[in-house]
Amino acid sequence: MRDLNLTLVVLGGSVLLLGFFSAYIKNRSLLSMPLLALTLGILLGPSGLDVLDPAEWG
């Protein structure tokens, strides 16, 4: 249950952060929002900080 809660918090938090800063990012950055979301996913995944690891879920 801990993994599910952690996953929901991380996904919800990343959606909120990207949504909150989307106008700022869109005006200031050369990168698109999907590319930034992909980068965030790689950063939080097993290749990056190892916060989310789907192999441990089941």
mmJSON file of the N, C-alpha and C atoms, coordinates in Angstrom:
{"data_MODEL":{"atom_site":{
"group_PDB":["ATOM","ATOM","ATOM","ATOM","ATOM","ATOM","ATOM","ATOM","ATOM","ATOM","ATOM","ATOM","ATOM","ATOM","ATOM","ATOM","ATOM","ATOM","ATOM","ATOM","ATOM","ATOM","ATOM","ATOM","ATOM","ATOM","ATOM","ATOM","ATOM","ATOM","ATOM","ATOM","ATOM","ATOM","ATOM","ATOM","ATOM","ATOM","ATOM","ATOM","ATOM","ATOM","ATOM","ATOM","ATOM","ATOM","ATOM","ATOM","ATOM","ATOM","ATOM","ATOM","ATOM","ATOM","ATOM","ATOM","ATOM","ATOM","ATOM","ATOM","ATOM","ATOM","ATOM","ATOM","ATOM","ATOM","ATOM","ATOM","ATOM","ATOM","ATOM","ATOM","ATOM","ATOM","ATOM","ATOM","ATOM","ATOM","ATOM","ATOM","ATOM","ATOM","ATOM","ATOM","ATOM","ATOM","ATOM","ATOM","ATOM","ATOM","ATOM","ATOM","ATOM","ATOM","ATOM","ATOM","ATOM","ATOM","ATOM","ATOM","ATOM","ATOM","ATOM","ATOM","ATOM","ATOM","ATOM","ATOM","ATOM","ATOM","ATOM","ATOM","ATOM","ATOM","ATOM","ATOM","ATOM","ATOM","ATOM","ATOM","ATOM","ATOM","ATOM","ATOM","ATOM","ATOM","ATOM","ATOM","ATOM","ATOM","ATOM","ATOM","ATOM","ATOM","ATOM","ATOM","ATOM","ATOM","ATOM","ATOM","ATOM","ATOM","ATOM","ATOM","ATOM","ATOM","ATOM","ATOM","ATOM","ATOM","ATOM","ATOM","ATOM","ATOM","ATOM","ATOM","ATOM","ATOM","ATOM","ATOM","ATOM","ATOM","ATOM","ATOM","ATOM","ATOM","ATOM","ATOM","ATOM","ATOM","ATOM","ATOM","ATOM","ATOM"],
"id":[1,2,3,4,5,6,7,8,9,10,11,12,13,14,15,16,17,18,19,20,21,22,23,24,25,26,27,28,29,30,31,32,33,34,35,36,37,38,39,40,41,42,43,44,45,46,47,48,49,50,51,52,53,54,55,56,57,58,59,60,61,62,63,64,65,66,67,68,69,70,71,72,73,74,75,76,77,78,79,80,81,82,83,84,85,86,87,88,89,90,91,92,93,94,95,96,97,98,99,100,101,102,103,104,105,106,107,108,109,110,111,112,113,114,115,116,117,118,119,120,121,122,123,124,125,126,127,128,129,130,131,132,133,134,135,136,137,138,139,140,141,142,143,144,145,146,147,148,149,150,151,152,153,154,155,156,157,158,159,160,161,162,163,164,165,166,167,168,169,170,171,172,173,174],
"type_symbol":["N","C","C","N","C","C","N","C","C","N","C","C","N","C","C","N","C","C","N","C","C","N","C","C","N","C","C","N","C","C","N","C","C","N","C","C","N","C","C","N","C","C","N","C","C","N","C","C","N","C","C","N","C","C","N","C","C","N","C","C","N","C","C","N","C","C","N","C","C","N","C","C","N","C","C","N","C","C","N","C","C","N","C","C","N","C","C","N","C","C","N","C","C","N","C","C","N","C","C","N","C","C","N","C","C","N","C","C","N","C","C","N","C","C","N","C","C","N","C","C","N","C","C","N","C","C","N","C","C","N","C","C","N","C","C","N","C","C","N","C","C","N","C","C","N","C","C","N","C","C","N","C","C","N","C","C","N","C","C","N","C","C","N","C","C","N","C","C","N","C","C","N","C","C"],
"label_atom_id":["N","CA","C","N","CA","C","N","CA","C","N","CA","C","N","CA","C","N","CA","C","N","CA","C","N","CA","C","N","CA","C","N","CA","C","N","CA","C","N","CA","C","N","CA","C","N","CA","C","N","CA","C","N","CA","C","N","CA","C","N","CA","C","N","CA","C","N","CA","C","N","CA","C","N","CA","C","N","CA","C","N","CA","C","N","CA","C","N","CA","C","N","CA","C","N","CA","C","N","CA","C","N","CA","C","N","CA","C","N","CA","C","N","CA","C","N","CA","C","N","CA","C","N","CA","C","N","CA","C","N","CA","C","N","CA","C","N","CA","C","N","CA","C","N","CA","C","N","CA","C","N","CA","C","N","CA","C","N","CA","C","N","CA","C","N","CA","C","N","CA","C","N","CA","C","N","CA","C","N","CA","C","N","CA","C","N","CA","C","N","CA","C","N","CA","C","N","CA","C","N","CA","C"],
"label_alt_id":[null,null,null,null,null,null,null,null,null,null,null,null,null,null,null,null,null,null,null,null,null,null,null,null,null,null,null,null,null,null,null,null,null,null,null,null,null,null,null,null,null,null,null,null,null,null,null,null,null,null,null,null,null,null,null,null,null,null,null,null,null,null,null,null,null,null,null,null,null,null,null,null,null,null,null,null,null,null,null,null,null,null,null,null,null,null,null,null,null,null,null,null,null,null,null,null,null,null,null,null,null,null,null,null,null,null,null,null,null,null,null,null,null,null,null,null,null,null,null,null,null,null,null,null,null,null,null,null,null,null,null,null,null,null,null,null,null,null,null,null,null,null,null,null,null,null,null,null,null,null,null,null,null,null,null,null,null,null,null,null,null,null,null,null,null,null,null,null,null,null,null,null,null,null],
"label_comp_id":["MET","MET","MET","ARG","ARG","ARG","ASP","ASP","ASP","LEU","LEU","LEU","ASN","ASN","ASN","LEU","LEU","LEU","THR","THR","THR","LEU","LEU","LEU","VAL","VAL","VAL","VAL","VAL","VAL","LEU","LEU","LEU","GLY","GLY","GLY","GLY","GLY","GLY","SER","SER","SER","VAL","VAL","VAL","LEU","LEU","LEU","LEU","LEU","LEU","LEU","LEU","LEU","GLY","GLY","GLY","PHE","PHE","PHE","PHE","PHE","PHE","SER","SER","SER","ALA","ALA","ALA","TYR","TYR","TYR","ILE","ILE","ILE","LYS","LYS","LYS","ASN","ASN","ASN","ARG","ARG","ARG","SER","SER","SER","LEU","LEU","LEU","LEU","LEU","LEU","SER","SER","SER","MET","MET","MET","PRO","PRO","PRO","LEU","LEU","LEU","LEU","LEU","LEU","ALA","ALA","ALA","LEU","LEU","LEU","THR","THR","THR","LEU","LEU","LEU","GLY","GLY","GLY","ILE","ILE","ILE","LEU","LEU","LEU","LEU","LEU","LEU","GLY","GLY","GLY","PRO","PRO","PRO","SER","SER","SER","GLY","GLY","GLY","LEU","LEU","LEU","ASP","ASP","ASP","VAL","VAL","VAL","LEU","LEU","LEU","ASP","ASP","ASP","PRO","PRO","PRO","ALA","ALA","ALA","GLU","GLU","GLU","TRP","TRP","TRP","GLY","GLY","GLY"],
"label_asym_id":["A","A","A","A","A","A","A","A","A","A","A","A","A","A","A","A","A","A","A","A","A","A","A","A","A","A","A","A","A","A","A","A","A","A","A","A","A","A","A","A","A","A","A","A","A","A","A","A","A","A","A","A","A","A","A","A","A","A","A","A","A","A","A","A","A","A","A","A","A","A","A","A","A","A","A","A","A","A","A","A","A","A","A","A","A","A","A","A","A","A","A","A","A","A","A","A","A","A","A","A","A","A","A","A","A","A","A","A","A","A","A","A","A","A","A","A","A","A","A","A","A","A","A","A","A","A","A","A","A","A","A","A","A","A","A","A","A","A","A","A","A","A","A","A","A","A","A","A","A","A","A","A","A","A","A","A","A","A","A","A","A","A","A","A","A","A","A","A","A","A","A","A","A","A"],
"label_entity_id":["1","1","1","1","1","1","1","1","1","1","1","1","1","1","1","1","1","1","1","1","1","1","1","1","1","1","1","1","1","1","1","1","1","1","1","1","1","1","1","1","1","1","1","1","1","1","1","1","1","1","1","1","1","1","1","1","1","1","1","1","1","1","1","1","1","1","1","1","1","1","1","1","1","1","1","1","1","1","1","1","1","1","1","1","1","1","1","1","1","1","1","1","1","1","1","1","1","1","1","1","1","1","1","1","1","1","1","1","1","1","1","1","1","1","1","1","1","1","1","1","1","1","1","1","1","1","1","1","1","1","1","1","1","1","1","1","1","1","1","1","1","1","1","1","1","1","1","1","1","1","1","1","1","1","1","1","1","1","1","1","1","1","1","1","1","1","1","1","1","1","1","1","1","1"],
"label_seq_id":[1,1,1,2,2,2,3,3,3,4,4,4,5,5,5,6,6,6,7,7,7,8,8,8,9,9,9,10,10,10,11,11,11,12,12,12,13,13,13,14,14,14,15,15,15,16,16,16,17,17,17,18,18,18,19,19,19,20,20,20,21,21,21,22,22,22,23,23,23,24,24,24,25,25,25,26,26,26,27,27,27,28,28,28,29,29,29,30,30,30,31,31,31,32,32,32,33,33,33,34,34,34,35,35,35,36,36,36,37,37,37,38,38,38,39,39,39,40,40,40,41,41,41,42,42,42,43,43,43,44,44,44,45,45,45,46,46,46,47,47,47,48,48,48,49,49,49,50,50,50,51,51,51,52,52,52,53,53,53,54,54,54,55,55,55,56,56,56,57,57,57,58,58,58],
"pdbx_PDB_ins_code":[null,null,null,null,null,null,null,null,null,null,null,null,null,null,null,null,null,null,null,null,null,null,null,null,null,null,null,null,null,null,null,null,null,null,null,null,null,null,null,null,null,null,null,null,null,null,null,null,null,null,null,null,null,null,null,null,null,null,null,null,null,null,null,null,null,null,null,null,null,null,null,null,null,null,null,null,null,null,null,null,null,null,null,null,null,null,null,null,null,null,null,null,null,null,null,null,null,null,null,null,null,null,null,null,null,null,null,null,null,null,null,null,null,null,null,null,null,null,null,null,null,null,null,null,null,null,null,null,null,null,null,null,null,null,null,null,null,null,null,null,null,null,null,null,null,null,null,null,null,null,null,null,null,null,null,null,null,null,null,null,null,null,null,null,null,null,null,null,null,null,null,null,null,null],
"Cartn_x":[0.816,0.0,0.865,2.047,2.953,3.347,3.601,3.995,2.872,1.648,0.508,0.356,0.455,0.334,1.454,2.672,3.805,3.614,3.149,2.92,1.855,0.76,-0.309,0.137,0.927,1.418,2.376,3.283,4.256,3.568,2.656,1.952,1.079,0.342,-0.492,0.326,1.415,2.28,2.93,3.367,3.989,2.969,1.741,0.695,0.375,0.276,0.003,1.134,2.373,3.504,3.597,3.459,3.515,2.345,1.177,0.028,0.17,0.717,0.874,1.887,2.969,4.029,3.962,2.864,2.801,2.905,2.242,2.315,3.73,4.353,5.726,6.679,6.531,7.407,7.18,5.93,5.615,6.212,6.204,6.719,8.239,8.857,10.294,11.16,10.595,11.396,11.234,12.268,12.208,11.646,11.516,11.036,9.518,8.909,7.456,7.08,5.813,5.339,5.461,5.128,5.317,6.779,7.699,9.113,9.548,9.032,9.337,8.729,7.52,6.894,7.683,8.174,9.003,10.297,10.903,12.124,11.873,10.753,10.398,10.182,9.538,9.329,10.627,11.548,12.853,13.617,13.521,14.219,13.7,12.38,11.795,11.793,12.042,11.992,13.226,13.3,14.413,15.766,15.787,17.056,17.577,16.687,17.072,17.202,16.267,16.305,15.718,15.112,14.528,13.404,12.619,11.457,10.332,10.132,9.096,9.758,9.49,10.029,8.901,8.336,7.207,7.535,8.791,9.165,8.879,8.854,8.603,7.12,6.243,4.826,4.112,4.631,3.859,4.595],
"Cartn_y":[-1.19,0.0,1.261,1.176,2.311,2.742,1.768,2.089,2.788,2.347,2.984,4.427,4.652,6.013,6.912,6.394,7.164,7.498,6.533,6.759,7.819,7.735,8.715,10.117,10.223,11.531,12.118,11.305,11.803,12.2,11.373,11.703,12.943,13.004,14.175,15.44,15.324,16.484,16.976,16.051,16.47,17.105,16.583,17.201,18.599,18.753,20.074,21.062,20.616,21.512,21.926,20.96,21.308,22.204,21.96,22.81,24.208,24.295,25.589,26.471,25.868,26.625,26.559,26.063,25.856,27.163,28.202,29.477,30.047,29.971,30.462,29.65,28.329,27.459,27.679,27.831,28.011,29.313,30.362,31.657,31.749,31.04,31.197,30.076,28.922,27.762,27.436,26.878,26.407,24.99,24.332,22.954,22.925,21.906,21.762,21.09,21.19,20.576,19.05,18.359,16.906,16.494,17.258,16.947,17.168,18.197,18.424,17.337,16.879,15.798,14.501,14.239,13.055,13.137,14.304,14.502,14.29,14.777,14.573,13.092,12.378,10.945,10.165,10.522,9.854,10.172,11.41,11.818,11.07,10.862,10.19,8.672,8.158,6.716,5.983,4.678,3.854,4.282,4.938,5.392,6.654,7.396,8.655,8.517,9.133,9.147,7.894,7.038,5.77,5.982,7.031,7.264,6.327,6.164,5.275,4.119,2.895,1.708,0.709,0.639,-0.257,-1.733,-2.115,-3.518,-3.973,-3.055,-3.4,-3.458,-3.068,-2.969,-4.3,-5.289,-6.52,-7.672],
"Cartn_z":[0.0,0.0,0.0,0.574,0.62,-0.789,-1.674,-3.044,-3.796,-3.584,-4.242,-3.78,-2.492,-1.958,-2.475,-2.497,-2.999,-4.472,-5.245,-6.67,-6.896,-6.164,-6.321,-5.916,-4.868,-4.429,-5.457,-5.968,-6.945,-8.248,-8.734,-9.976,-9.809,-8.722,-8.47,-8.287,-7.567,-7.355,-8.631,-9.473,-10.728,-11.667,-11.7,-12.523,-12.0,-10.687,-10.117,-10.385,-10.225,-10.464,-11.922,-12.831,-14.248,-14.641,-14.069,-14.362,-13.79,-12.592,-11.935,-12.663,-13.119,-13.777,-15.298,-15.864,-17.313,-18.1,-17.656,-18.376,-18.322,-17.164,-17.028,-17.893,-17.859,-18.641,-20.133,-20.534,-21.953,-22.492,-21.693,-22.14,-22.072,-21.172,-20.941,-21.519,-21.763,-22.139,-23.617,-24.182,-25.561,-25.641,-24.494,-24.457,-24.332,-24.919,-24.828,-23.507,-23.137,-21.895,-21.915,-23.015,-23.008,-22.818,-23.388,-23.213,-21.766,-21.136,-19.72,-18.838,-19.171,-18.411,-18.577,-19.783,-20.015,-19.214,-19.193,-18.419,-16.932,-16.436,-15.031,-14.734,-15.653,-15.478,-15.459,-16.327,-16.343,-15.069,-14.62,-13.4,-12.175,-12.085,-10.926,-11.056,-12.233,-12.482,-11.996,-12.303,-11.836,-12.399,-13.544,-14.12,-13.446,-12.803,-12.169,-10.67,-9.955,-8.493,-7.855,-8.649,-8.195,-7.177,-7.372,-6.521,-6.925,-8.233,-8.761,-9.497,-9.055,-9.71,-9.923,-11.134,-11.39,-11.18,-11.232,-11.028,-9.597,-8.656,-7.253,-6.914,-7.826,-7.524,-7.546,-8.193,-8.264,-8.68],
"occupancy":[1.0,1.0,1.0,1.0,1.0,1.0,1.0,1.0,1.0,1.0,1.0,1.0,1.0,1.0,1.0,1.0,1.0,1.0,1.0,1.0,1.0,1.0,1.0,1.0,1.0,1.0,1.0,1.0,1.0,1.0,1.0,1.0,1.0,1.0,1.0,1.0,1.0,1.0,1.0,1.0,1.0,1.0,1.0,1.0,1.0,1.0,1.0,1.0,1.0,1.0,1.0,1.0,1.0,1.0,1.0,1.0,1.0,1.0,1.0,1.0,1.0,1.0,1.0,1.0,1.0,1.0,1.0,1.0,1.0,1.0,1.0,1.0,1.0,1.0,1.0,1.0,1.0,1.0,1.0,1.0,1.0,1.0,1.0,1.0,1.0,1.0,1.0,1.0,1.0,1.0,1.0,1.0,1.0,1.0,1.0,1.0,1.0,1.0,1.0,1.0,1.0,1.0,1.0,1.0,1.0,1.0,1.0,1.0,1.0,1.0,1.0,1.0,1.0,1.0,1.0,1.0,1.0,1.0,1.0,1.0,1.0,1.0,1.0,1.0,1.0,1.0,1.0,1.0,1.0,1.0,1.0,1.0,1.0,1.0,1.0,1.0,1.0,1.0,1.0,1.0,1.0,1.0,1.0,1.0,1.0,1.0,1.0,1.0,1.0,1.0,1.0,1.0,1.0,1.0,1.0,1.0,1.0,1.0,1.0,1.0,1.0,1.0,1.0,1.0,1.0,1.0,1.0,1.0,1.0,1.0,1.0,1.0,1.0,1.0],
"B_iso_or_equiv":[0.0,0.0,0.0,0.0,0.0,0.0,0.0,0.0,0.0,0.0,0.0,0.0,0.0,0.0,0.0,0.0,0.0,0.0,0.0,0.0,0.0,0.0,0.0,0.0,0.0,0.0,0.0,0.0,0.0,0.0,0.0,0.0,0.0,0.0,0.0,0.0,0.0,0.0,0.0,0.0,0.0,0.0,0.0,0.0,0.0,0.0,0.0,0.0,0.0,0.0,0.0,0.0,0.0,0.0,0.0,0.0,0.0,0.0,0.0,0.0,0.0,0.0,0.0,0.0,0.0,0.0,0.0,0.0,0.0,0.0,0.0,0.0,0.0,0.0,0.0,0.0,0.0,0.0,0.0,0.0,0.0,0.0,0.0,0.0,0.0,0.0,0.0,0.0,0.0,0.0,0.0,0.0,0.0,0.0,0.0,0.0,0.0,0.0,0.0,0.0,0.0,0.0,0.0,0.0,0.0,0.0,0.0,0.0,0.0,0.0,0.0,0.0,0.0,0.0,0.0,0.0,0.0,0.0,0.0,0.0,0.0,0.0,0.0,0.0,0.0,0.0,0.0,0.0,0.0,0.0,0.0,0.0,0.0,0.0,0.0,0.0,0.0,0.0,0.0,0.0,0.0,0.0,0.0,0.0,0.0,0.0,0.0,0.0,0.0,0.0,0.0,0.0,0.0,0.0,0.0,0.0,0.0,0.0,0.0,0.0,0.0,0.0,0.0,0.0,0.0,0.0,0.0,0.0,0.0,0.0,0.0,0.0,0.0,0.0],
"pdbx_formal_charge":[null,null,null,null,null,null,null,null,null,null,null,null,null,null,null,null,null,null,null,null,null,null,null,null,null,null,null,null,null,null,null,null,null,null,null,null,null,null,null,null,null,null,null,null,null,null,null,null,null,null,null,null,null,null,null,null,null,null,null,null,null,null,null,null,null,null,null,null,null,null,null,null,null,null,null,null,null,null,null,null,null,null,null,null,null,null,null,null,null,null,null,null,null,null,null,null,null,null,null,null,null,null,null,null,null,null,null,null,null,null,null,null,null,null,null,null,null,null,null,null,null,null,null,null,null,null,null,null,null,null,null,null,null,null,null,null,null,null,null,null,null,null,null,null,null,null,null,null,null,null,null,null,null,null,null,null,null,null,null,null,null,null,null,null,null,null,null,null,null,null,null,null,null,null],
"auth_seq_id":[1,1,1,2,2,2,3,3,3,4,4,4,5,5,5,6,6,6,7,7,7,8,8,8,9,9,9,10,10,10,11,11,11,12,12,12,13,13,13,14,14,14,15,15,15,16,16,16,17,17,17,18,18,18,19,19,19,20,20,20,21,21,21,22,22,22,23,23,23,24,24,24,25,25,25,26,26,26,27,27,27,28,28,28,29,29,29,30,30,30,31,31,31,32,32,32,33,33,33,34,34,34,35,35,35,36,36,36,37,37,37,38,38,38,39,39,39,40,40,40,41,41,41,42,42,42,43,43,43,44,44,44,45,45,45,46,46,46,47,47,47,48,48,48,49,49,49,50,50,50,51,51,51,52,52,52,53,53,53,54,54,54,55,55,55,56,56,56,57,57,57,58,58,58],
"auth_comp_id":["MET","MET","MET","ARG","ARG","ARG","ASP","ASP","ASP","LEU","LEU","LEU","ASN","ASN","ASN","LEU","LEU","LEU","THR","THR","THR","LEU","LEU","LEU","VAL","VAL","VAL","VAL","VAL","VAL","LEU","LEU","LEU","GLY","GLY","GLY","GLY","GLY","GLY","SER","SER","SER","VAL","VAL","VAL","LEU","LEU","LEU","LEU","LEU","LEU","LEU","LEU","LEU","GLY","GLY","GLY","PHE","PHE","PHE","PHE","PHE","PHE","SER","SER","SER","ALA","ALA","ALA","TYR","TYR","TYR","ILE","ILE","ILE","LYS","LYS","LYS","ASN","ASN","ASN","ARG","ARG","ARG","SER","SER","SER","LEU","LEU","LEU","LEU","LEU","LEU","SER","SER","SER","MET","MET","MET","PRO","PRO","PRO","LEU","LEU","LEU","LEU","LEU","LEU","ALA","ALA","ALA","LEU","LEU","LEU","THR","THR","THR","LEU","LEU","LEU","GLY","GLY","GLY","ILE","ILE","ILE","LEU","LEU","LEU","LEU","LEU","LEU","GLY","GLY","GLY","PRO","PRO","PRO","SER","SER","SER","GLY","GLY","GLY","LEU","LEU","LEU","ASP","ASP","ASP","VAL","VAL","VAL","LEU","LEU","LEU","ASP","ASP","ASP","PRO","PRO","PRO","ALA","ALA","ALA","GLU","GLU","GLU","TRP","TRP","TRP","GLY","GLY","GLY"],
"auth_asym_id":["A","A","A","A","A","A","A","A","A","A","A","A","A","A","A","A","A","A","A","A","A","A","A","A","A","A","A","A","A","A","A","A","A","A","A","A","A","A","A","A","A","A","A","A","A","A","A","A","A","A","A","A","A","A","A","A","A","A","A","A","A","A","A","A","A","A","A","A","A","A","A","A","A","A","A","A","A","A","A","A","A","A","A","A","A","A","A","A","A","A","A","A","A","A","A","A","A","A","A","A","A","A","A","A","A","A","A","A","A","A","A","A","A","A","A","A","A","A","A","A","A","A","A","A","A","A","A","A","A","A","A","A","A","A","A","A","A","A","A","A","A","A","A","A","A","A","A","A","A","A","A","A","A","A","A","A","A","A","A","A","A","A","A","A","A","A","A","A","A","A","A","A","A","A"],
"auth_atom_id":["N","CA","C","N","CA","C","N","CA","C","N","CA","C","N","CA","C","N","CA","C","N","CA","C","N","CA","C","N","CA","C","N","CA","C","N","CA","C","N","CA","C","N","CA","C","N","CA","C","N","CA","C","N","CA","C","N","CA","C","N","CA","C","N","CA","C","N","CA","C","N","CA","C","N","CA","C","N","CA","C","N","CA","C","N","CA","C","N","CA","C","N","CA","C","N","CA","C","N","CA","C","N","CA","C","N","CA","C","N","CA","C","N","CA","C","N","CA","C","N","CA","C","N","CA","C","N","CA","C","N","CA","C","N","CA","C","N","CA","C","N","CA","C","N","CA","C","N","CA","C","N","CA","C","N","CA","C","N","CA","C","N","CA","C","N","CA","C","N","CA","C","N","CA","C","N","CA","C","N","CA","C","N","CA","C","N","CA","C","N","CA","C","N","CA","C","N","CA","C","N","CA","C"],
"pdbx_PDB_model_num":[1,1,1,1,1,1,1,1,1,1,1,1,1,1,1,1,1,1,1,1,1,1,1,1,1,1,1,1,1,1,1,1,1,1,1,1,1,1,1,1,1,1,1,1,1,1,1,1,1,1,1,1,1,1,1,1,1,1,1,1,1,1,1,1,1,1,1,1,1,1,1,1,1,1,1,1,1,1,1,1,1,1,1,1,1,1,1,1,1,1,1,1,1,1,1,1,1,1,1,1,1,1,1,1,1,1,1,1,1,1,1,1,1,1,1,1,1,1,1,1,1,1,1,1,1,1,1,1,1,1,1,1,1,1,1,1,1,1,1,1,1,1,1,1,1,1,1,1,1,1,1,1,1,1,1,1,1,1,1,1,1,1,1,1,1,1,1,1,1,1,1,1,1,1]
}}}
